[in-house]
Amino acid sequence: MALARQRRQQYLEELEAAVLRAHTGEHDWFYAGRRLYRGASRVALRAPHLKLAEDCLSLADYRAVSDALALRQRFSDDRLHQRLRPEEPEPRLIYDWLEQCRVEALLDGPAPGMARNLKARFERWSLDYHHAQLTESALGLLLFCVIQISRSRLMAAPMLEEFEDLLEATRANIVPALGHALAGLRRERHDQQGFQRHARDIADWIAAQLEGYEPQGEREDEAKDPRRALALLLDSEDELDDEVPLAATGQSRTLADGAHRYRAFTTAYDSEREADSLVRQAQLEEYRARLDERLHAQKVNVRRLARQFRRHLSVADRDGWQDGEESGVIDGRRLSQIVSSPQERRVFRRERYRPVSDAQVTLLIDCSGSMKAHGESIAMLVELLTRALDMAGVDSEVLGFTTAAWNGGRAQRDWLKAGRPATPGRLNEARHLIFKDAQQPWRRARKRFAALLKADLYKEGIDGEAVEWACQRLIAADVNRRLLVVISDGSPSDSATNLANDRHYLDSHLRSVVATFGGGNGRRPGPIDIIGLGVGLDLSPYYARHRVIALDQTLDNALLDEVVELMLSRRRY
């Protein structure tokens, strides 16, 4: 059930991000962890009726949020909005919400679907607010009444019948105090600057009502405090502190110039190594023993993971005939039985099929310096996944990437000797690692996974070239489905390359490589399904399909189920 809900949520987020991209003509809208982003910046919703409950899986609700934000993008100037925006949180929330209502009131033309979505979403929110008993306190009722009246005036539409009696007395007290501002909302809805003055007057009046508020008695606890209600229902904070950081990215000026393409200054020092060749055998055996001890304590159901892989990554292959069946095709060899024993029914046969893998999976591990702390957890995760794939009969590769030196090594020294020519391209000794190749069974490769515990294996990360290398190996596989899972905890980083080119040279190349082989961002799907697993980091700027994973705790079935579910879900662009 949990996995089904997760699939539904991911589907809705992908669908509604696509709606926003279509509405605005901008390709950088996406959801990550139930939060909406535009580029690298999180987008505040700034309205109570747009903040969805954690368990909301309604297409209509998600669509209403997309429609509302598209209207705000079209009709609202954020720089102008900031001019009169209050500093105190409560009036600021009301001021923000009124601006959202203004842009929704500007919906024009043949868009009955958008109008219907927005109206239905506001009505559902209003009922939820009331049913949560937030209207039982005096100020909670006051806030609700101001919101209902303001929207009714802006939309030139009556309030919901359910609230007419509830709000009658409160409305009679509000109108004399806010009558001019409420009338101005509708009158100046087309003029954002003029509208702001009326919205600010209403926000300041609400702030004044909140100043002297003290809960009366123990029964009017903090759950009914309107300040707390606003904090819970609104999502318009200026300080949007993400629980999970977003991978930093940008556009490379060097690569944006058509005269320059991504290149390496020299490839003379690049290498492709078997991972275990970099570790002494005695040390490798010690690392392997540590891993075995940790794995024994994990209690992960690998057989269940294998069944999932077999079900989704296999095709039915004909494997002869099944004789002695009671239905199917008549077996000519048993015709005599029909004559001699007319009651005998087992004279048929059926074609027999067996599941055969039609996919190959590559796990590509970022072995840059910051991943050193996660080496043991990564090794266990890789072992559990490859073991399940092996049991399912699916070929898998485990690859890694790092550099042979810090700060450029011999490649940078060659560049210095050459007189430091401009835009030299990548300046380091790229090192690609093979922990397991596709033809090698899991049992024979598992000792190599222990090399991930060697601390000096981890240096710098040149992700784009590594992804391209892994993709080229996958393309050579004779299968119909190819999956590449990149496990990383940061953006591409190589100090020598960044200093000699520009700071976004490597991550711009990574985005280009992922788009070439994986598709997305308006392109047709590529030949490889590329997935990003961010270790404590949101990798959505690079990978359309991604998930944040936490490896600072024990691996369990829930984490493995989440990873496998992402791997097996189909791409949508």
N, C-alpha and C positions, 0 to 999 in steps of 0.2 A: 504494500500500500504506500509506504513512504517513497519508494522508487517511482511509483506511478505519479505521485504528486510532484516529485522533483522533475520528472519528464514534462508534465503539464506546465509547470511554472517556466521551465526553460523554453518550451515552445511558445508560450504567451509573450515572454520577454523578447525573443527573437522576432516574433511577428510584429509586436508593437514598436520595436526599434526600427523595423523596416517601414512601418507606417509613418513614423516621424521623419525618416530619411526621405520618403516620397513627398510628404507635405512640405518640407523645408528645402528640399533640393541639396541638403548637406549630408555627406556620407559618414560623419563621425559620431552619430548617435548610437549608443548601445547600452544594454543593461549588464550589470555585474553584481551578483549577490543581492538581488532585489533593489538595487540602486541604479539610478539613471545617470549616464555620463554623456557629455559632449566633448569629444577629444579626451584630454587627460583630466578634465574638470568635472566634478560631480555637480549635477543639476538639482537645485533646491526646488521643491514642489510649490511652496509658498501658499498653500490653500488647504483648509481642513478636508474638503471633500475629495481632494486628489490623493491623499495619503491612504493607501490600501492596507487592510489588515494583513498580518503575517501569513494567515491561512487562506487569503483570497486567491482563487483560481478562476475568476470569472472573466471571460473574454470581453464582455460588455464593459466591465470596470476598467480593465487595462486599456481598452480602446478609448474610453472617455479621457483617461489621463493623457494619452497620445494626442487626442484632438485638442485638449485644453492647452497643452504645452506648445503645440503647433500654432495655435492662435496667439499665444503670448509672444512667440518668436516673430510672428508676422506684424502684430499691432503695437507692441510695447517696446519703447526705447529704454533699456536698462540704465544707461547713464542719466537720462532725465528722471527716471524713477528714483534714483539714489539721492537726488537733490533735497527732497523734503522727507526722506525716510527717517523715522524716529530712531533714537539710539536705544531707548528702553525696549526690552523684548516684547512686552504685551502690546503696546501701541504699534510696534513695528510689525507684529504678526497680523493685526487687523488691517493695517495700511497695505501690506503685501497682498492680503486676501482680496481687498477691494479692487486692486489693480487687476488681479486675475478675473474677477467678476466683470470688470469693464471690458476686457478683451473678448470674453465669452458673449457679452451683449452686442459686440460688433459683428458677430457672425452674420454674413449676408450671402445672397445668391442661393442657387439651388443646392443646399447642403442639409436636407432634412435629417439625414442620418447622424451628422455631427450634433445638430441641435437636440435630437432625441437622446443621444448618448450622454450629453452633458446634463440635460434635465434629469434623466433617470439616475445618474450618479449622485447629483446633489440631493435628490429626494431620498435615496438610500442612506446617504450620510446623515441627513436630518433625522431620519427615523432611528438610526443607530445611536445618535447623540441622545435622543430622548429616551430610548429604551435602556441606555446605560445609566439612567437616573441623574444625568448631569444637569437636568433642568429643575431638580428639586431644591437646590439652593437659590437664594435670591439673585446673586450675581451670575450664577450659571444660567438662570432663566433670562437675565438681562442680556448677556452675551448672545444667547441664542436668538432672542427677539431682534437685536440689532442686525444680526446676520441675515435673518429671514426678511426683515423689512428692507434692508439695503438691496438684497438681490431682487426682491419683488419690484422695487422701484426701477432698478436698472433694466430688468427684463420686461417691464411693463406687463407683468403677469401676476395673477393672484397667488397668495400663499397656499400651501397645502391645507385642505379642509380639516385635516386631523389636528392642526395647531391653532385654528381660529379661536376657539374658546380659551385654550391655554394661554395665548398671548394677548388677549383683548385688553386686560387691565394694564399690563406692562407697556403695550404699544401706546395707550392713551397718555402715559407719563413720559414716554420717550419723544414723541412727535413734537411737543412744544420746545424741547431743548435742542433737537437736531433737525427740525423741520426744514430750515434753509439749506443745510448741508445735504440732506437726503434728496431734496428737490434738485440740487445742483448735480448730483451724481448722474441722473438721466440726461439732464440738459446739456452737460458738457462731456458726455462719454466719448465724443469724437475728438476732443481736445485733451490730450494727456496732461499737459501742464495745468490747464484750468481744473481738470478733474482732481489733480493731486491736492489742491487746496481744500476741497471738500472732504476728501479721504483723510487728510491730516486732521481736520477738525473733528471728525468722528473718532479717529484713533486717540486723539488727545482727551476727548470726553470720556472714552472708555478708561483711559489711564487714570483719570481723576476719580472715577468710581471705584477703581481698584485700590487706590491709595489708602483709604481708611478701612479697608475690609479686614475683619477679624472673624475667623470661624466661631459660630455660636454653639458652644456646648461640645461634648465629646462625640455626639452622633454626627455632627457635620464635620467629618474628618477630612484628611487631605485628599481622599479619593474624589470628594465633591468640591474641592477648592477650585474655582474657575481658573486660577493661575496654572494649577497642575493640569487641568483639563486642556488648556491651550497648549501646554508643553507636550502633552501626549498626542494631541490630535493634529498639530501643525508640524510642518517640516520645512521651515524657512529660516533656519539658523544661518548666520553668517559664517560661523566657524564650523565647517563641515568636516569634522575629524573622522576620517574613515578608519574602521577597525583594521582593514587590510589596505596597505599602501598600493598605489597604482604604479606600474612600471613607467619610468620616465622615458620620454621619447620626443622626437622633434624631426624637423626636415633638414637634411644636409645641404648646405649651400653648394658644396663642391659637386655632389651628385646631381643637384638640381640644374646645374649648368650642363647643357647638352653636349659640350665639348669633353666632358669628363665621364668616365665610367668607372665602376668599382674595379680595383685591381690590387695586386700585391706588388710591392717594390721588388721583392725577390722571393722565389719559392725554393731556392737552393737548400734551405735549412728545414723545410717542412718534412714531416714524417708521419707514417702510419704504423702504429706499434700494437703488438699484442699486449694487453694490459698487464698480464702476469709477468712479462719480461722485464718490467720496471721494478719488481719487488723480489727480494731474496726469498728463496723457497721456504726457509725456516720461518721467516716472518709471515709469509703468506699462509702457512699452516696455522700459525698462532692466530692470525686474523680470522681464519676460517673457523677455528674452534670457538672464538668469541661470537661469531655470527650464529653458529649452530646453537649455542646456549641461549641467545636472545630469541631465535626463531622458535625454539621449543616452548617458550613461554607465551607466544603470541596467540595460539589457539585459533588460527584462521582456517575456515573451511575451504580448503583449496579445491576439493572435488566439486563443490557447488559452483565455484568460479569456472572450473573446466567445463561443466555442463552448459553454462551460459555462453562460453566461447564456442563450444561445439554447435550449439543451437543456432547461433547467429553468423558464424564464420565458415560454415560448411554447406556443401551442396549435396544432393542425393546422386549417387553414382550407381549405375546398374551393376549388379554382382551376381549374375546367373539367375537360376530359377529355384523357387520353393515348391517342391513336389508334395503330393498327397493332400491338396486343399479341397474344400467342399464347394468352392466357387472359383471362377477365373477362366482360364483358357483350357480346353480339353487336352489332356495329355494323350497323344496318339499311342504311346506305349502301353496304355491301360485300357484300350478299347475292348480287349477280350474280357476284362473284368465286368464291363457293362452287360455283356451277353451272359456270362456265367453267373454273375451276382447282380441282378437288376437293382437291388436295394443299396448297393455300394455307392456312396456319394463322393468318396475321396478320390476322384479320377481327374481332378483339375490341377493346374499349377499356376503360380503367379510369379511375376518378375520380382526378384529380390534386389533391394537397394541398400546401400550403406553410406553413411555420411563421410564425405571426403573434404578436406580443407581446401578452400578456394581463396585464401587470404594469407598475407604475411604481415607481421607486426614488427616494427623497429622501435626500441626504446633508446632515445638519445639523451645522454646525461651531461649536463653542464658541470664540468670539473674546474670551474673558476674558484678563486680563493675563498669566497664567501660560502661556497657549498661544502667546505671542509667540515663544518660543524654538523652537517647532516649526512655525512658519508655512510655511517652505519645504518641509519634508517633507510637511506636510498638503496643500499645493498639488499636489505631485507625486502623492501617493496619490489625491487626488480626480481629477486629470486622467487617470491610468491607468484608474481605475474607470469614469469617465464615457465615456472613449474606447471601452472594451470594451463597455459597455452600448449605446453608439451603434452600434457595429458589429453588435451582436446585434439591433438594432431595438427596444430597450427604452427607453421614455421615462425621463428622469431629471431631477431638480432638484438644485441645489446651493444651500443656504441657509446663513445664518450668523446669529449673535446676539451682541450686546454691549450696551453702553449709550453714550449720547452724552456722558456726563460721569462724573467720579469723585465719590464721596461724595454722591450724590443730585442734584446739579445744581439746576436750577430747580424741580424737583418738591419737593425738600427745603426750598428757600427758601419756597415757598408754604405748606408745612406749618408752618414756623416763624412765618410771618406770621399763620397761623390760630390761633396759641396752642398749638401742639403737642398736638393732640387724641390721646387714647390709641388704641393699635392702628390706626394709619393705613393699614396695608397696605404694598404696594410703594411705595418712595420713590426713584425714579430715572427717567431718561428712557430707556425701552426702545428699542433700535434693532435692527430686523430687516433683514438683508442678503440680497439676491438676487444670486448669482453666475451662476446659470444657471436658466432656467425650463424647464418640461417640453417646450415646443414648439421650443426653440432647439437646433439641432444642436451637437454637441460642438465642431466646428471654429470656429464663430462665437463660442462662449462662452469658449474657452480663454484668451483674452487677459485676461478678467476674473479668472481664478484667480490671476493675478499680484498682485492686490490683497491677497492674504493675506500678502504680504511687507512690507506697510506697517506699521511698528511702532506708530504712534499709533491704529491701528484697534482695538487691543485694550484694553479697559477692564474692565468688570465683567460678571458673568454671571447672567442671570435665566432659568434653564433651563426651568422649568415652562411659562411663557408661550410660550417659543420652540417647545417640543415641541408644545404645543397648536396654535400657528399652523401649524407644518409638517403636523400631522395633519389640520387642517381643509382645507389645500390638497390633501392626498392624497385625502381623502374625495371631493372634487369630481371626481377622475379617473374616467373610465368604463372601469375595469378590474376584474378579479376578485381580483387579488393586489396588495397595497400594502405596500411595505417602507420603513421609516424607520431609517436608520443614524445614530446620534448619536455624534459624535467629540468627546471631552472629556478633560480631564486633572484634573478636580476636582469637588467638590460645588458647587451653586449658591452664589454669594456676591455680596452687595451690602452694603457697610458701613452705609449709611444705613438700609436696610430692616431689617437685623439688629439695629441699636441701638434702633430705634423699636418693634420688635415683639418677637421672640425669635430666638435664633440658629438655630432649625430651621424658621423660617417658610417659607423658600424651598424647602428640600429636602423638607419634608413635602408641599408643593404639587406638586413634581415627581413624587414617588411616586404621588400621587393621579391626576395626569394620565396617567402611564404605565399605571396600572391601568385607567383609564377607556377609553383607546383601544387598549391592547395586551392587556388581560386578565391572567390569571395570579393567583397567590396565592389560589387557591380560586375565582376567577371564571372565567366562560366566556371563551374567546379573543375578543378585541376585533376590530374591523375592520382593524386595522393590525398588521403584524408589526414590533415595535420591537426594535432591537438596539443595544447600547452597546459602543463601542470605546473602551477606556480607555487613554490615552497614559501608560503607566507607572503606571496606577492601576486597581485592581479596582473596577468600577462595579456589582458584583452587588447592593448594597443598593437600587439603582434599577431595574436592568434584569435580568429573568429570563434573557435570552439576552445574553451579554456575552463579551468577549475582551479580554485585556490585550495591547497591541501596543507594541513598542519602536521609536521613530522617531529614535533618536540614532545610527543607523547607515544604511548604504545600503539602499534598498528593493530587495528581490529577489523572485524567483518564489515562494519559500517563504512570505514574509509575505503576498503577494497571494493565494496559494492558500488560506491560512488564513482571510483575511478573506472571500473569495468563498465558501468552504465554509460559514462561519457564516451568511452571507446566504442561501444556498440551502437550508440545512437546514430541515426543517419544525418548527413549534412543537410542544412537548409540555408539557402542564400536568397 
